[in-house]
Amino acid sequence: MDFVEQLNQWGHEKKPFIFLIDFEQKKPLAWPVDDCPDHFQFKFTKASSLKKSDTTLTETDQGSEIDNAGFANSKVNLNSEDLLIKHPIALADYEHKYNQVIEALYKGDSFLMNLTIPTPVQNKLDFQTFFDHAKSKYVIWLKEQFIAFSPETFIQIKNGKIATFPMKGTIDASLPNAKELLLNDPKEYAEHATIVDLLRNDLSRVACKVRVTNFRYYEEIPTQNGVIGQMSSAIEGELPADYASKIGSILYDLLPAGSVSGAPKKKTAELIASIEGTDRGYYTGIAGYFDGVDLDSCVLIRYLGADNIYHSGGGITFQSDMASEYQEMINKVYVPVF
């Protein structure tokens, strides 16, 4: 039985499972929740590997400050400089890859591409401490390979409805009027609108009555280097009654995640492979939890490899500014432990 058929079978049986799918879809992993191995740890908004016996999504109070691992009152007493020291690539090296993206845009091969760059880092904390104390919507740890502190949902399924929340547009939230600056930036608007349109079309492949329910809402994400402002949208559709028996097919119909690839998706993914020069692996792939009825999943961004290489990037369009994109790539290298 292949991977998609296995997920469909578990969905048909209402069997809870957890899964990882890499960006290239070459090495997907999945386990029934009760058989989740110790080398894979996860904290989702409503589920955690620390409570493997509980295979239902348990509601938490809105706005609760208690994180999923129960570390609400714990503090890591290290200042920001102690957590992560970045060694970003030289601006000239970034510019070389950036110019290849711009050339592809001018040729018409893509009109939005997510360019990602590896950044070597030195960190003073072990991955167990990162996992225990990270304050993030999703924390995914595949031991000996990576840990990710993702703020971005891929898809959620609840009460027969599917929703996605593309996150596109980033700003230093400490800037005066940061929210207004981001809302009124024409490049950021065009990039965000493109991804919303792409994902609305994606959802229409698996659902009906697809609509944008919240366009460009602003959120702030704390990091050890300050607060990042981000823009997201909400898109929703209605699934057929037998969606659970097609859960694997639904996931694969929507891959790769549009917010971390680009548009058009297939050609842009080919350009990503050529320009970045190496497989992304689990970085910008997805991870998720199916409880037998509902599903929650994330895009694997804010990603630190076991080799102490941090991966980050951003969307490039005709309106992009190279120096700004370079700085955004660096700003996204952080661990949310504070």
Phi, psi and omega in degrees: 000128181281175189298313182297316179298324179296314178296319178299320180295314177298321177297316178300323180276358183061033182271122178296138178212162178238146185213157173228133175228124182284164185301319181275354179062037180261335186219058179291152179227146175202147178217145165304143186303320181293342180251016181298124185288158181296335183280000174240120181236144181213149171227110174257174181303322186233016180204150181212146176291348178285351179229060187298333182288341179265105185258018174246153177281116183265127180293142173243157180297137177299129177082004180298141180266003179276119180279169189295335181273356179081027182255032187302326185259007181272147177226142172262113188272064176231140178282172189298325182292336182282338189282314187207123176251121187266144174232072185293156177296158179296149179304321181296323178291320176296318182301324180300313179290320179303316181295328175294323177295314180300320178298318178296323178296317180293330177285347182085011180286337179205158171236002171199123179227135177271111180262126180241151188225138174277138179235114174297141180223158168245130178233148184263358181245147175279164185294331177297317178294318175304312183296315184296324191249356183297134177255090183212154180301321179226136172230122183235126183228110172258103190301143183072003180232303183195165166226140181230141181242073192275132172267358191248123173286141170274285170224156169233141174239126181209131178054039177076007178246143178248138181222149174226155188224073183301137181246108179217123181117118186226144178208155172289112186291348179281347178295144176302133179057040184303316181300315181292322178299317181291318180297326186262004179281117184296324178296314181295323178297312182297318180296314182295314181299323179297315181291321178299317179296318179299313184285332173297318176295320178301311181298329180294345177288333187238350186221167176243170180053044181284134181207155174274118183263342178204110185260119174060072172257149189259136176227155177242135184240116179291142171225171179289349179254013182122191185253134177257131173268135182226150180250132179228166172225162178241130180232137187222149175211171181252130182268157174293160185300329183265027186302327185299325180283357178239021190297321178293318179297320178299313180301313184289332175295336185261355183269154351288165179300127184296327185291340181243014173239279178148196184218138351294149193295310186298310181294321180294323177297324176294320178294320178302313180300320182288313186282318180286332170082002179203155176298143174282335183068224181286341176298130185065010166282204180225158171224148182202168183225124177248124185264009183107339178226307183254162182222141172230141181207160182226161171271132186278079174246179189051066199241121179245119179283158177296341177274012182059037169250122180262138182247134180204169180180198181189166182281135180248130175229179176302331185271002182291152172249123188302313182297322179292320179293322177298315180292323177298319178301318179290318182298333182277002175270099181200163170238132184277062178239116184200000000 
